[in-house]
Amino acid sequence: MAEYNQYRNQQRTVCKGITTEGREDRQQTLTRLKQQPWPAKKIILSEDVAVSVIDFRALKMPAQKARQA
């Protein structure tokens, strides 16, 4: 049980770090968007979505391979 509690606490710390990074990235993106006209905003949003999809897939693949193994 102690090992699980240690693991759980470690995962919570990791998740909090990811959440904090996400908030900071979102805030930076919003700041950039406020300074741009609409056509430029569409480009920035598309780029950010593409990056997030790639990052999500990179995180998802090892977990899928582990489950299949």
PDB file of N, CA, C and O in Angstrom:
ATOM      1  N   MET A   1       0.816  -1.195   0.000  1.00  0.00           N
ATOM      2  CA  MET A   1       0.000   0.000   0.000  1.00  0.00           C
ATOM      3  C   MET A   1       0.863   1.264   0.000  1.00  0.00           C
ATOM      4  O   MET A   1       0.523   2.263  -0.633  1.00  0.00           O
ATOM      5  N   ALA A   2       1.969   1.200   0.712  1.00  0.00           N
ATOM      6  CA  ALA A   2       2.856   2.357   0.772  1.00  0.00           C
ATOM      7  C   ALA A   2       3.440   2.667  -0.606  1.00  0.00           C
ATOM      8  O   ALA A   2       3.620   3.828  -0.971  1.00  0.00           O
ATOM      9  N   GLU A   3       3.737   1.594  -1.370  1.00  0.00           N
ATOM     10  CA  GLU A   3       4.276   1.803  -2.717  1.00  0.00           C
ATOM     11  C   GLU A   3       3.246   2.486  -3.608  1.00  0.00           C
ATOM     12  O   GLU A   3       3.583   3.372  -4.394  1.00  0.00           O
ATOM     13  N   TYR A   4       1.994   2.070  -3.479  1.00  0.00           N
ATOM     14  CA  TYR A   4       0.940   2.685  -4.283  1.00  0.00           C
ATOM     15  C   TYR A   4       0.771   4.160  -3.920  1.00  0.00           C
ATOM     16  O   TYR A   4       0.629   5.006  -4.802  1.00  0.00           O
ATOM     17  N   ASN A   5       0.787   4.464  -2.632  1.00  0.00           N
ATOM     18  CA  ASN A   5       0.650   5.861  -2.204  1.00  0.00           C
ATOM     19  C   ASN A   5       1.798   6.714  -2.739  1.00  0.00           C
ATOM     20  O   ASN A   5       1.598   7.857  -3.150  1.00  0.00           O
ATOM     21  N   GLN A   6       2.987   6.150  -2.728  1.00  0.00           N
ATOM     22  CA  GLN A   6       4.137   6.872  -3.262  1.00  0.00           C
ATOM     23  C   GLN A   6       3.966   7.107  -4.763  1.00  0.00           C
ATOM     24  O   GLN A   6       4.216   8.206  -5.259  1.00  0.00           O
ATOM     25  N   TYR A   7       3.535   6.064  -5.482  1.00  0.00           N
ATOM     26  CA  TYR A   7       3.296   6.188  -6.914  1.00  0.00           C
ATOM     27  C   TYR A   7       2.216   7.223  -7.196  1.00  0.00           C
ATOM     28  O   TYR A   7       2.373   8.067  -8.078  1.00  0.00           O
ATOM     29  N   ARG A   8       1.114   7.159  -6.443  1.00  0.00           N
ATOM     30  CA  ARG A   8      -0.003   8.089  -6.638  1.00  0.00           C
ATOM     31  C   ARG A   8       0.450   9.531  -6.415  1.00  0.00           C
ATOM     32  O   ARG A   8       0.109  10.421  -7.194  1.00  0.00           O
ATOM     33  N   ASN A   9       1.209   9.753  -5.361  1.00  0.00           N
ATOM     34  CA  ASN A   9       1.691  11.111  -5.072  1.00  0.00           C
ATOM     35  C   ASN A   9       2.633  11.606  -6.169  1.00  0.00           C
ATOM     36  O   ASN A   9       2.611  12.783  -6.529  1.00  0.00           O
ATOM     37  N   GLN A  10       3.457  10.704  -6.693  1.00  0.00           N
ATOM     38  CA  GLN A  10       4.360  11.082  -7.770  1.00  0.00           C
ATOM     39  C   GLN A  10       3.565  11.443  -9.018  1.00  0.00           C
ATOM     40  O   GLN A  10       3.880  12.428  -9.685  1.00  0.00           O
ATOM     41  N   GLN A  11       2.545  10.666  -9.341  1.00  0.00           N
ATOM     42  CA  GLN A  11       1.731  10.946 -10.517  1.00  0.00           C
ATOM     43  C   GLN A  11       0.968  12.256 -10.369  1.00  0.00           C
ATOM     44  O   GLN A  11       0.825  13.001 -11.338  1.00  0.00           O
ATOM     45  N   ARG A  12       0.487  12.539  -9.195  1.00  0.00           N
ATOM     46  CA  ARG A  12      -0.198  13.815  -8.963  1.00  0.00           C
ATOM     47  C   ARG A  12       0.732  14.984  -9.205  1.00  0.00           C
ATOM     48  O   ARG A  12       0.333  15.993  -9.787  1.00  0.00           O
ATOM     49  N   THR A  13       1.980  14.851  -8.758  1.00  0.00           N
ATOM     50  CA  THR A  13       2.961  15.908  -8.966  1.00  0.00           C
ATOM     51  C   THR A  13       3.218  16.104 -10.462  1.00  0.00           C
ATOM     52  O   THR A  13       3.291  17.233 -10.945  1.00  0.00           O
ATOM     53  N   VAL A  14       3.354  14.998 -11.181  1.00  0.00           N
ATOM     54  CA  VAL A  14       3.578  15.079 -12.633  1.00  0.00           C
ATOM     55  C   VAL A  14       2.395  15.750 -13.311  1.00  0.00           C
ATOM     56  O   VAL A  14       2.578  16.625 -14.157  1.00  0.00           O
ATOM     57  N   CYS A  15       1.185  15.347 -12.945  1.00  0.00           N
ATOM     58  CA  CYS A  15      -0.019  15.912 -13.564  1.00  0.00           C
ATOM     59  C   CYS A  15      -0.163  17.400 -13.263  1.00  0.00           C
ATOM     60  O   CYS A  15      -0.576  18.171 -14.130  1.00  0.00           O
ATOM     61  N   LYS A  16       0.169  17.803 -12.060  1.00  0.00           N
ATOM     62  CA  LYS A  16       0.100  19.220 -11.724  1.00  0.00           C
ATOM     63  C   LYS A  16       1.079  20.022 -12.573  1.00  0.00           C
ATOM     64  O   LYS A  16       0.767  21.130 -13.009  1.00  0.00           O
ATOM     65  N   GLY A  17       2.267  19.459 -12.807  1.00  0.00           N
ATOM     66  CA  GLY A  17       3.249  20.131 -13.653  1.00  0.00           C
ATOM     67  C   GLY A  17       2.751  20.280 -15.082  1.00  0.00           C
ATOM     68  O   GLY A  17       2.926  21.328 -15.703  1.00  0.00           O
ATOM     69  N   ILE A  18       2.130  19.223 -15.600  1.00  0.00           N
ATOM     70  CA  ILE A  18       1.589  19.271 -16.960  1.00  0.00           C
ATOM     71  C   ILE A  18       0.479  20.311 -17.046  1.00  0.00           C
ATOM     72  O   ILE A  18       0.402  21.068 -18.014  1.00  0.00           O
ATOM     73  N   THR A  19      -0.381  20.346 -16.029  1.00  0.00           N
ATOM     74  CA  THR A  19      -1.475  21.317 -16.014  1.00  0.00           C
ATOM     75  C   THR A  19      -0.942  22.742 -15.979  1.00  0.00           C
ATOM     76  O   THR A  19      -1.451  23.616 -16.681  1.00  0.00           O
ATOM     77  N   THR A  20       0.069  22.976 -15.176  1.00  0.00           N
ATOM     78  CA  THR A  20       0.666  24.309 -15.078  1.00  0.00           C
ATOM     79  C   THR A  20       1.275  24.728 -16.411  1.00  0.00           C
ATOM     80  O   THR A  20       1.100  25.865 -16.849  1.00  0.00           O
ATOM     81  N   GLU A  21       1.991  23.809 -17.053  1.00  0.00           N
ATOM     82  CA  GLU A  21       2.578  24.116 -18.359  1.00  0.00           C
ATOM     83  C   GLU A  21       1.492  24.428 -19.380  1.00  0.00           C
ATOM     84  O   GLU A  21       1.635  25.354 -20.179  1.00  0.00           O
ATOM     85  N   GLY A  22       0.417  23.666 -19.356  1.00  0.00           N
ATOM     86  CA  GLY A  22      -0.691  23.898 -20.281  1.00  0.00           C
ATOM     87  C   GLY A  22      -1.327  25.259 -20.091  1.00  0.00           C
ATOM     88  O   GLY A  22      -1.653  25.939 -21.064  1.00  0.00           O
ATOM     89  N   ARG A  23      -1.503  25.655 -18.848  1.00  0.00           N
ATOM     90  CA  ARG A  23      -2.075  26.974 -18.568  1.00  0.00           C
ATOM     91  C   ARG A  23      -1.168  28.079 -19.087  1.00  0.00           C
ATOM     92  O   ARG A  23      -1.635  29.053 -19.678  1.00  0.00           O
ATOM     93  N   GLU A  24       0.137  27.921 -18.860  1.00  0.00           N
ATOM     94  CA  GLU A  24       1.088  28.935 -19.315  1.00  0.00           C
ATOM     95  C   GLU A  24       1.093  29.022 -20.845  1.00  0.00           C
ATOM     96  O   GLU A  24       1.099  30.115 -21.412  1.00  0.00           O
ATOM     97  N   ASP A  25       1.092  27.861 -21.505  1.00  0.00           N
ATOM     98  CA  ASP A  25       1.054  27.851 -22.970  1.00  0.00           C
ATOM     99  C   ASP A  25      -0.220  28.505 -23.488  1.00  0.00           C
ATOM    100  O   ASP A  25      -0.184  29.273 -24.449  1.00  0.00           O
ATOM    101  N   ARG A  26      -1.338  28.200 -22.853  1.00  0.00           N
ATOM    102  CA  ARG A  26      -2.620  28.782 -23.272  1.00  0.00           C
ATOM    103  C   ARG A  26      -2.605  30.297 -23.110  1.00  0.00           C
ATOM    104  O   ARG A  26      -3.091  31.025 -23.976  1.00  0.00           O
ATOM    105  N   GLN A  27      -2.050  30.764 -22.006  1.00  0.00           N
ATOM    106  CA  GLN A  27      -1.989  32.203 -21.752  1.00  0.00           C
ATOM    107  C   GLN A  27      -1.109  32.900 -22.789  1.00  0.00           C
ATOM    108  O   GLN A  27      -1.447  33.984 -23.266  1.00  0.00           O
ATOM    109  N   GLN A  28       0.016  32.279 -23.137  1.00  0.00           N
ATOM    110  CA  GLN A  28       0.894  32.858 -24.153  1.00  0.00           C
ATOM    111  C   GLN A  28       0.194  32.915 -25.507  1.00  0.00           C
ATOM    112  O   GLN A  28       0.310  33.901 -26.235  1.00  0.00           O
ATOM    113  N   THR A  29      -0.531  31.850 -25.837  1.00  0.00           N
ATOM    114  CA  THR A  29      -1.254  31.820 -27.108  1.00  0.00           C
ATOM    115  C   THR A  29      -2.320  32.905 -27.146  1.00  0.00           C
ATOM    116  O   THR A  29      -2.462  33.602 -28.151  1.00  0.00           O
ATOM    117  N   LEU A  30      -3.070  33.053 -26.061  1.00  0.00           N
ATOM    118  CA  LEU A  30      -4.107  34.088 -26.019  1.00  0.00           C
ATOM    119  C   LEU A  30      -3.508  35.482 -26.162  1.00  0.00           C
ATOM    120  O   LEU A  30      -4.086  36.343 -26.825  1.00  0.00           O
ATOM    121  N   THR A  31      -2.359  35.705 -25.546  1.00  0.00           N
ATOM    122  CA  THR A  31      -1.687  36.996 -25.654  1.00  0.00           C
ATOM    123  C   THR A  31      -1.275  37.258 -27.105  1.00  0.00           C
ATOM    124  O   THR A  31      -1.447  38.367 -27.612  1.00  0.00           O
ATOM    125  N   ARG A  32      -0.730  36.237 -27.769  1.00  0.00           N
ATOM    126  CA  ARG A  32      -0.347  36.399 -29.177  1.00  0.00           C
ATOM    127  C   ARG A  32      -1.570  36.664 -30.046  1.00  0.00           C
ATOM    128  O   ARG A  32      -1.518  37.488 -30.959  1.00  0.00           O
ATOM    129  N   LEU A  33      -2.670  35.968 -29.767  1.00  0.00           N
ATOM    130  CA  LEU A  33      -3.870  36.122 -30.584  1.00  0.00           C
ATOM    131  C   LEU A  33      -4.483  37.509 -30.474  1.00  0.00           C
ATOM    132  O   LEU A  33      -5.004  38.034 -31.458  1.00  0.00           O
ATOM    133  N   LYS A  34      -4.429  38.100 -29.307  1.00  0.00           N
ATOM    134  CA  LYS A  34      -5.012  39.433 -29.124  1.00  0.00           C
ATOM    135  C   LYS A  34      -4.294  40.482 -29.965  1.00  0.00           C
ATOM    136  O   LYS A  34      -4.864  41.531 -30.267  1.00  0.00           O
ATOM    137  N   GLN A  35      -3.065  40.212 -30.341  1.00  0.00           N
ATOM    138  CA  GLN A  35      -2.270  41.185 -31.081  1.00  0.00           C
ATOM    139  C   GLN A  35      -2.344  40.984 -32.595  1.00  0.00           C
ATOM    140  O   GLN A  35      -1.701  41.721 -33.343  1.00  0.00           O
ATOM    141  N   GLN A  36      -3.111  40.004 -33.055  1.00  0.00           N
ATOM    142  CA  GLN A  36      -3.121  39.658 -34.467  1.00  0.00           C
ATOM    143  C   GLN A  36      -4.487  39.903 -35.106  1.00  0.00           C
ATOM    144  O   GLN A  36      -5.507  39.842 -34.420  1.00  0.00           O
ATOM    145  N   PRO A  37      -4.518  40.180 -36.415  1.00  0.00           N
ATOM    146  CA  PRO A  37      -5.796  40.216 -37.142  1.00  0.00           C
ATOM    147  C   PRO A  37      -6.306  38.787 -37.336  1.00  0.00           C
ATOM    148  O   PRO A  37      -5.565  37.824 -37.141  1.00  0.00           O
ATOM    149  N   TRP A  38      -7.576  38.660 -37.721  1.00  0.00           N
ATOM    150  CA  TRP A  38      -8.208  37.347 -37.789  1.00  0.00           C
ATOM    151  C   TRP A  38      -7.492  36.331 -38.691  1.00  0.00           C
ATOM    152  O   TRP A  38      -7.316  35.194 -38.253  1.00  0.00           O
ATOM    153  N   PRO A  39      -7.069  36.659 -39.912  1.00  0.00           N
ATOM    154  CA  PRO A  39      -6.394  35.631 -40.731  1.00  0.00           C
ATOM    155  C   PRO A  39      -5.139  35.068 -40.054  1.00  0.00           C
ATOM    156  O   PRO A  39      -4.865  33.871 -40.145  1.00  0.00           O
ATOM    157  N   ALA A  40      -4.396  35.916 -39.390  1.00  0.00           N
ATOM    158  CA  ALA A  40      -3.202  35.447 -38.679  1.00  0.00           C
ATOM    159  C   ALA A  40      -3.597  34.585 -37.479  1.00  0.00           C
ATOM    160  O   ALA A  40      -2.898  33.627 -37.150  1.00  0.00           O
ATOM    161  N   LYS A  41      -4.703  34.916 -36.829  1.00  0.00           N
ATOM    162  CA  LYS A  41      -5.182  34.126 -35.694  1.00  0.00           C
ATOM    163  C   LYS A  41      -5.517  32.705 -36.134  1.00  0.00           C
ATOM    164  O   LYS A  41      -5.202  31.744 -35.433  1.00  0.00           O
ATOM    165  N   LYS A  42      -6.152  32.574 -37.287  1.00  0.00           N
ATOM    166  CA  LYS A  42      -6.501  31.245 -37.792  1.00  0.00           C
ATOM    167  C   LYS A  42      -5.250  30.399 -37.992  1.00  0.00           C
ATOM    168  O   LYS A  42      -5.248  29.209 -37.679  1.00  0.00           O
ATOM    169  N   ILE A  43      -4.201  31.000 -38.504  1.00  0.00           N
ATOM    170  CA  ILE A  43      -2.947  30.273 -38.732  1.00  0.00           C
ATOM    171  C   ILE A  43      -2.341  29.836 -37.400  1.00  0.00           C
ATOM    172  O   ILE A  43      -1.928  28.686 -37.249  1.00  0.00           O
ATOM    173  N   ILE A  44      -2.290  30.740 -36.451  1.00  0.00           N
ATOM    174  CA  ILE A  44      -1.714  30.427 -35.143  1.00  0.00           C
ATOM    175  C   ILE A  44      -2.506  29.306 -34.467  1.00  0.00           C
ATOM    176  O   ILE A  44      -1.918  28.373 -33.920  1.00  0.00           O
ATOM    177  N   LEU A  45      -3.827  29.394 -34.504  1.00  0.00           N
ATOM    178  CA  LEU A  45      -4.655  28.365 -33.892  1.00  0.00           C
ATOM    179  C   LEU A  45      -4.450  27.008 -34.570  1.00  0.00           C
ATOM    180  O   LEU A  45      -4.368  25.984 -33.891  1.00  0.00           O
ATOM    181  N   SER A  46      -4.368  26.995 -35.877  1.00  0.00           N
ATOM    182  CA  SER A  46      -4.156  25.742 -36.603  1.00  0.00           C
ATOM    183  C   SER A  46      -2.812  25.117 -36.243  1.00  0.00           C
ATOM    184  O   SER A  46      -2.718  23.904 -36.053  1.00  0.00           O
ATOM    185  N   GLU A  47      -1.787  25.935 -36.153  1.00  0.00           N
ATOM    186  CA  GLU A  47      -0.465  25.425 -35.777  1.00  0.00           C
ATOM    187  C   GLU A  47      -0.481  24.843 -34.369  1.00  0.00           C
ATOM    188  O   GLU A  47       0.078  23.772 -34.129  1.00  0.00           O
ATOM    189  N   ASP A  48      -1.119  25.543 -33.446  1.00  0.00           N
ATOM    190  CA  ASP A  48      -1.170  25.070 -32.066  1.00  0.00           C
ATOM    191  C   ASP A  48      -1.961  23.771 -31.940  1.00  0.00           C
ATOM    192  O   ASP A  48      -1.587  22.888 -31.169  1.00  0.00           O
ATOM    193  N   VAL A  49      -3.035  23.655 -32.681  1.00  0.00           N
ATOM    194  CA  VAL A  49      -3.819  22.415 -32.657  1.00  0.00           C
ATOM    195  C   VAL A  49      -2.991  21.268 -33.224  1.00  0.00           C
ATOM    196  O   VAL A  49      -3.001  20.167 -32.674  1.00  0.00           O
ATOM    197  N   ALA A  50      -2.284  21.511 -34.303  1.00  0.00           N
ATOM    198  CA  ALA A  50      -1.452  20.462 -34.902  1.00  0.00           C
ATOM    199  C   ALA A  50      -0.372  19.996 -33.931  1.00  0.00           C
ATOM    200  O   ALA A  50      -0.119  18.798 -33.812  1.00  0.00           O
ATOM    201  N   VAL A  51       0.257  20.926 -33.248  1.00  0.00           N
ATOM    202  CA  VAL A  51       1.292  20.570 -32.274  1.00  0.00           C
ATOM    203  C   VAL A  51       0.692  19.760 -31.129  1.00  0.00           C
ATOM    204  O   VAL A  51       1.289  18.778 -30.687  1.00  0.00           O
ATOM    205  N   SER A  52      -0.476  20.157 -30.648  1.00  0.00           N
ATOM    206  CA  SER A  52      -1.084  19.426 -29.541  1.00  0.00           C
ATOM    207  C   SER A  52      -1.502  18.024 -29.952  1.00  0.00           C
ATOM    208  O   SER A  52      -1.392  17.095 -29.151  1.00  0.00           O
ATOM    209  N   VAL A  53      -1.975  17.847 -31.172  1.00  0.00           N
ATOM    210  CA  VAL A  53      -2.336  16.506 -31.662  1.00  0.00           C
ATOM    211  C   VAL A  53      -1.097  15.628 -31.759  1.00  0.00           C
ATOM    212  O   VAL A  53      -1.130  14.462 -31.366  1.00  0.00           O
ATOM    213  N   ILE A  54      -0.023  16.168 -32.269  1.00  0.00           N
ATOM    214  CA  ILE A  54       1.221  15.403 -32.373  1.00  0.00           C
ATOM    215  C   ILE A  54       1.731  15.014 -30.995  1.00  0.00           C
ATOM    216  O   ILE A  54       2.139  13.871 -30.789  1.00  0.00           O
ATOM    217  N   ASP A  55       1.714  15.944 -30.052  1.00  0.00           N
ATOM    218  CA  ASP A  55       2.153  15.650 -28.689  1.00  0.00           C
ATOM    219  C   ASP A  55       1.279  14.584 -28.046  1.00  0.00           C
ATOM    220  O   ASP A  55       1.785  13.682 -27.379  1.00  0.00           O
ATOM    221  N   PHE A  56      -0.038  14.684 -28.245  1.00  0.00           N
ATOM    222  CA  PHE A  56      -0.961  13.717 -27.666  1.00  0.00           C
ATOM    223  C   PHE A  56      -0.695  12.323 -28.224  1.00  0.00           C
ATOM    224  O   PHE A  56      -0.674  11.348 -27.473  1.00  0.00           O
ATOM    225  N   ARG A  57      -0.493  12.226 -29.520  1.00  0.00           N
ATOM    226  CA  ARG A  57      -0.217  10.923 -30.131  1.00  0.00           C
ATOM    227  C   ARG A  57       1.108  10.353 -29.647  1.00  0.00           C
ATOM    228  O   ARG A  57       1.232   9.145 -29.445  1.00  0.00           O
ATOM    229  N   ALA A  58       2.097  11.217 -29.460  1.00  0.00           N
ATOM    230  CA  ALA A  58       3.394  10.757 -28.959  1.00  0.00           C
ATOM    231  C   ALA A  58       3.266  10.202 -27.537  1.00  0.00           C
ATOM    232  O   ALA A  58       3.956   9.245 -27.185  1.00  0.00           O
ATOM    233  N   LEU A  59       2.401  10.785 -26.729  1.00  0.00           N
ATOM    234  CA  LEU A  59       2.179  10.283 -25.373  1.00  0.00           C
ATOM    235  C   LEU A  59       1.328   9.014 -25.374  1.00  0.00           C
ATOM    236  O   LEU A  59       1.499   8.144 -24.520  1.00  0.00           O
ATOM    237  N   LYS A  60       0.429   8.916 -26.319  1.00  0.00           N
ATOM    238  CA  LYS A  60      -0.520   7.809 -26.360  1.00  0.00           C
ATOM    239  C   LYS A  60       0.111   6.516 -26.880  1.00  0.00           C
ATOM    240  O   LYS A  60      -0.238   5.432 -26.411  1.00  0.00           O
ATOM    241  N   MET A  61       1.018   6.610 -27.824  1.00  0.00           N
ATOM    242  CA  MET A  61       1.582   5.427 -28.473  1.00  0.00           C
ATOM    243  C   MET A  61       2.274   4.463 -27.505  1.00  0.00           C
ATOM    244  O   MET A  61       2.002   3.265 -27.579  1.00  0.00           O
ATOM    245  N   PRO A  62       3.146   4.911 -26.607  1.00  0.00           N
ATOM    246  CA  PRO A  62       3.791   3.946 -25.694  1.00  0.00           C
ATOM    247  C   PRO A  62       2.770   3.213 -24.811  1.00  0.00           C
ATOM    248  O   PRO A  62       2.939   2.028 -24.521  1.00  0.00           O
ATOM    249  N   ALA A  63       1.739   3.899 -24.395  1.00  0.00           N
ATOM    250  CA  ALA A  63       0.728   3.261 -23.562  1.00  0.00           C
ATOM    251  C   ALA A  63      -0.030   2.203 -24.354  1.00  0.00           C
ATOM    252  O   ALA A  63      -0.326   1.131 -23.825  1.00  0.00           O
ATOM    253  N   GLN A  64      -0.342   2.486 -25.600  1.00  0.00           N
ATOM    254  CA  GLN A  64      -1.039   1.507 -26.435  1.00  0.00           C
ATOM    255  C   GLN A  64      -0.176   0.285 -26.679  1.00  0.00           C
ATOM    256  O   GLN A  64      -0.663  -0.843 -26.615  1.00  0.00           O
ATOM    257  N   LYS A  65       1.100   0.498 -26.958  1.00  0.00           N
ATOM    258  CA  LYS A  65       2.009  -0.627 -27.196  1.00  0.00           C
ATOM    259  C   LYS A  65       2.180  -1.481 -25.936  1.00  0.00           C
ATOM    260  O   LYS A  65       2.274  -2.705 -26.018  1.00  0.00           O
ATOM    261  N   ALA A  66       2.219  -0.829 -24.776  1.00  0.00           N
ATOM    262  CA  ALA A  66       2.334  -1.571 -23.518  1.00  0.00           C
ATOM    263  C   ALA A  66       1.083  -2.413 -23.264  1.00  0.00           C
ATOM    264  O   ALA A  66       1.185  -3.542 -22.785  1.00  0.00           O
ATOM    265  N   ARG A  67      -0.082  -1.879 -23.578  1.00  0.00           N
ATOM    266  CA  ARG A  67      -1.321  -2.625 -23.384  1.00  0.00           C
ATOM    267  C   ARG A  67      -1.405  -3.827 -24.332  1.00  0.00           C
ATOM    268  O   ARG A  67      -1.891  -4.894 -23.957  1.00  0.00           O
ATOM    269  N   GLN A  68      -0.927  -3.637 -25.551  1.00  0.00           N
ATOM    270  CA  GLN A  68      -0.982  -4.721 -26.531  1.00  0.00           C
ATOM    271  C   GLN A  68       0.004  -5.833 -26.205  1.00  0.00           C
ATOM    272  O   GLN A  68      -0.229  -6.995 -26.538  1.00  0.00           O
ATOM    273  N   ALA A  69       1.102  -5.474 -25.556  1.00  0.00           N
ATOM    274  CA  ALA A  69       2.131  -6.472 -25.232  1.00  0.00           C
ATOM    275  C   ALA A  69       1.721  -7.404 -24.103  1.00  0.00           C
ATOM    276  O   ALA A  69       2.487  -8.291 -23.725  1.00  0.00           O
TER     277      ALA A  69
END
